[in-house]
Amino acid sequence: MKRRKVGNLLGLAVLSVVLDRPAHPYEMASVLKQRGKDADLPIKWGSLYTVVANLEKHGFLEAVASVKDGGRPERTVYRITDAGRAEFEDWVRELVGTLDREPPRFKSGLSMIGVLGPDQAIVQLRSRLGALDERVEALRASLDQLRPVLPRLFLVEVEYDLAMTEAEARWARAFLEELTSGALPGIEAWRRYHETGEFPDDLGEFVER
């Protein structure tokens, strides 16, 4: 992944909005929420204005007007520049076509799970699985709500998130079943290691026979 002048993914979302038409930050946030993007990108006013300012600073946005609505402060309207359009398209190409080698946090935790011992691992996996199941239901509900009003093209990332969450939940549930049933090869050696701190001399105890 290349180092970008504005690397916050909220910047990518902002560029996607002004790609259609100029907008002020309040409009940008409204459009993103209408598209359901706030589920993936928490939209905070401070962060949004900072990202917009940085996009303008680096020539990806330019101010074209100021509008005043009633007693509200003036709002600056921004449009995308040619440089901004090129940056947006290049960023999307990279995100879609380049494999991200940054390991997920869960994978990093799994690589060290031996330090917990089987019983603690069971507790933590049950907790994670509960959260995964809740997220699956929330994503399904979100899709049911958005499908009647948005083209599928605007929802494919939610579909992907749902598929990945369901896949992780299936894996976690299967691994948890191995732990709770004692079917995982080497589980007793793992338990002894956790209780005594002594690693088995024969790694064959951990190998399925």
N, C-alpha and C positions, 0 to 999 in steps of 0.2 A: 504494500500500500504506500502510495506516495505521500509526502508531507505537503499539506495544503495550507494556503494562506489563511483560510477559515475552515478549520477542521471539525467544528461542531455540527453534528448531523441536523440540528435545527436549522442551520444555514441552508442545507440541501432542501429542507421542507419549505423554507421561505422562498427560495428560488423557484420551486415548483408552483407556488401560488402566483408570483409576479410574471411567470412565463406566460400566463393567460392574459393578464391585464395589470396595469399599475394598481397599487393598493397602499394604504397606510397600515402600520403595524396592527391596529385593532382589527382591520379587515382581514389581514393575514391570519391572525389567531382564529377569527371566526370561521374562515374557510377551512383551516386545518381541522378544527373541531367538527365541522360539518362532514368532512371526509373521514372522520374517525381517527385521525393521525395522533390526537392527544393521548391515545391509549399507549402508543409506542414512544412518544416524545412529550414528556411533561412540559407544558407551555407556561412558563413563568414570565411575567412582564419584564422583570429585570434582565433575564437571559435573552428574551426576544429582542428588546431594544439594543442590547449589547451586540447581538449577532447581526442585526440590521446595520448598526453603525460600522461594524467591521467589514461587512459586505460592501458598504459604500466606500469605506476607506481604501479598500483594495480594488475598487473599480468595477465590482460586479453589480452594484446597484447605483442608480443616480436619482436624486430628488428632482421631481418635475413640478410639484405644486404643493401648496399648503391649503388645507380646507378647515373651515370652522363650522361646527354644528351646534347651534344654540349657545349655551353657556359653557360648553366644553372647551378645553384648550385647543389651540390649532394643532392639526395633525399633518405631518409631512407625508406626501404621497411619493412612492418610489416605483421606478420601472427597472426592468432588467436591461443591462447593457449587452453589447455583443460579446464582451469578455465574460460576462456573467452567464450568458447562454452557453458559451463554449465550456466554461467551468462546470456548469450543471450537467451537460451531456457527458463530459469526460468523467465526472464523479460517478454518475450512474453506470457508465460502462465499466468502471473499475469495480464498483460494488457488486455488479451482477456477474462479471466475468472472471474476477480474481479470487482465488481461494484465500480466505483469511486464516493465517496460521496462528493467530492468538488463541490459546486454549481456553475453553469455557471454564468458569470458576468451579463448576461442579466437577469437571474432569480433573482439575487440580486437586480438589478435595478427595476424590476417589483414589488418586494415586498415593495418598497418604492415609487411607482409611484404616490401615493396619494398626495405627497408634490408638484407635478408639477401643478396639476389642469388639467382638460380635454383638454383645448386648447393647452397648452404646450405639453401635452402627445401626442396629434395628430401630432404636428410638429415633434417631435422626432421620433415617430413611422413611419411617412412618410419617414423621412431621413433614418432610419434603413431599411425599406422595399426596398427603392431604392438600397441601398448597397447589400441587400440580392439578389435582382433580378439580379444585375450585377454579383454577385458571382455565381449564378446558371448558367448564360450564360457562364461564364469563365470556370466553371467545366465541362459543357457539351462540350465545344470546346476542352478542354484538353483531355477528354475521346475520342472524335472523332479522335484526332490527335494520341493518344497513342495506341488505340485498334489495329490498323493494325500492330504495331511493337512489342507489349508486350503481354505476356500471361495474361489472366484475373486475375490470381493469384496475379500479381503485381499491379493490379489496384483496388482491392476490397476496399481499404481505400478511394480512390477517389469516388467510387460509394457510399460508406457510407456517405462521406462528402456531396455529392450531395443530397442524400436522406434526410439527417438531415437539410440541408439548405432549401430544398424545403418544408419540413414539417414546419420549423420555419416561412418561408415566408407565407405559407397558414394560420398559426395561427395568425401571425401579421396582415395579410390582413383582416381576419375575425374580429379580435378585433378592428382594425381601423375602419371598417365599422360600428360596434356597437357604437363607440365613435362619429363618424361624423354624424350618423343618429339619435343619441340620444336614441338608443334602449337599451343601457347598464343600467341595474337597478341601481338607485341611482345616476345617473350622475348629476342631478340638485343639490342634496344634496352635492355631491363632489365639484361642482362648487362653491356653497355657502361657504363651508368650506374653499376652497382655497382663496376666496375673503375676508372672514371675520375672518378666523382663529378660528371660533367657531364650534366645532364638534357637530353634532346633538345629542340630548338626546335620540331620538328614532332611534335605528339602523334599525328599520323596513323599513326606507326610502331606505336602500341599498339592501333590499331583493326583489327578483322578486316575484310578486304576481300572 
